[in-house]
Amino acid sequence: MISGELAGGDCLNAGCVPSKALLRCAKLIREAKKVAKFDNEYGVSFRPKRMSDDDDAGNSSEETRLSPMDEVEVDVEVDFPRIMQRMRKLRSKIAPVDGHERGSSLGTQTFQGRGVFTSPTTIEVVEHGKSLGDASNPTLKFRKAVVATGGRPNVPSNIVGLAEAPYTTNLDLFN
């Protein structure tokens, strides 16, 4: 196998895994906002814990205590850097079984670089920083080859002003 990018390919690094992690957080945020309303249909409400005498040291005023039945408006706050940290953590947990080391343990030899067909039965692995034809590039022989290139975001050129506007692709967002 020849790999020009990070181990795990698009699914692990900029596709399925990170997008599912972000979607999970988005759904959780949406649900939290739904139940944060006091008139929600779910029968779920948020309220502060009743303070015990131990928690209320030095404050003897009964009026400052909240009853468990008091309605308190709840804001749902989103910490996007923490969400991204969670996504990277999940990705790193999956990486060992989706990466080069796992392939090696199953008998797959992985070469890092870009594959270039040099004949009907050979492919040269152009390693990063080297040129095609460099004597130190490995040349692999094969009977049959599978070309699985993955995907890259397409930024349409026919949308006026897009090239000048700030935009984010999945590669930018997940890395």
N, C-alpha and C positions, 0 to 999 in steps of 0.2 A: 504494500500500500504506500502511496506517495501522498503526503499531507503538506499542503502549502500554508495552512493556517493553524490555529490552535487545535489541539486534540479534542475530539468530540464533535467537531464540525458545527454546522449551523444550528442544529437542534439544541445542543447543549449550550452553545455560546451566545447565540443571537436570535434564537427562534423559539422552539417549543418550551423549553425549560424556563427561561427567564420570563417569557410572556405569560405562561401559566402562573408563575409565582406572583407577577404583578396583577393578573386578573383575580387571583384569590384575595389579595389585599383590597382591590377595588370593590369586590363583592362584599367583603367584610365591612368596609367603610359605608357602602350603600345601606347595608342592613342595620348598622349601628345608627345611621342617621334616621332610618325609618322608625326604630324603636325609641329614639331620643325624644320623639314627640309624645306628649302626654295623652293625646287622643288616638294613639296608634291602635290598630286592630289586633295586635299580637298578644295583648295581655302582659306585656313586659314593660317595666319601667325602671329607671335608674333613680337612686336617691342616696344621699350620703348615709354612712353608718351612724347610728345613734351613738353619741359620745358617752362612754361610761364615766363613773366618778373618777377612776384612775386616769383616764385620758384628759379629764377636765381640771387637772391640778392647777390651783391658783385662780380659777375662773368660777365663781360661785353664782353667777347670774343665770337664773333659769331661762330668761328671755333669749340668751344667746345660743341655747341648745336647739338643735333641730329635731323635731319629732320624726320617727320613721314614716309618718304619713304625709309630711310636708312635701309639696311638689317643688322641685328645684329644676330650673332650666338647665339642660345639659348640652354643652357644645362638644362636637366630635372634632378633635384635632388630628391632623394628618402630619406625620413626620416622614417626608419623602426620603431623606437620606437614610433613615432607619429601614424603610421599606426596601431600598436598593441594597442595603447591607444584608438583609434577610435573603434577597434574591441571590446575591453572590455567595452566601453561605450554602444555600440549597444547591447551587451550581457546583460548588466545590465538593459537596458530599457525593454528587453523582459522578463527577469527573473520573475517579479511579476505576469505575466499571465501564466507562464510556471512552476511555482515552487510550493512548499508545501503550502504556504498560499492560493494560488488560489484554490488548491485542497480542502483544508479545507473549504473554502467558498462555495464549491459545494457539501459538505458532505462527502468528502473522508478523512479518517483518515490516517495519514502518520506516520510510525514508522521509526526512523533512526537506521540503523544497518544492519546485515546480516541475511537473513532468512534461517532457517534450518528445514526441515521437520522432525518432531519427531514421527509422526504416519500418517496414511492415511487421517486424518482429522484435524491435528494440525501442526502448525509451530511455532517455537521459534524464537524470534527476539533477536539475539545476538548483544547487543549494543557494541559500540566501547570500547575497553579496558576490556571487560568482556569475560567470557568463556561460552561455551555451558553448560547448566545445572545450571547456576547461578540463584539463587532463585529470583533475581530482574529482570531478563529478562522477557518481556511479552510473553505469549503464546496465540496464536490466533487460534480460531476454525473456520473451513470453510466446506462448502459442495463441492465447486469447487474452484480450484486455477489456476491462470494464472501465468506462469513463463516467465517474460520478462527481460532478464539479460543484455541487451545492448551489446555492442561490445568492444573489446580491440584490440589494434594493435598486430599483430603476427610478431615477429621478426624471420625470418627464420634461423634455426640452420645449414642448409646445404650450406650456402654461406661462403666459406673460408675467414677468416679474419674479418667478419662483427662484431663479438663479441668484437674484439679489436679496431675496428674503431669507430670514433665518428659518431653517427647517431641520427636523430631526428624523433620521432613519433608524431602523431597528439596531443597526450596527453602532450608531452613535449612542443611542439610549442605553443599550445593555452593556456597553463597555465604558 
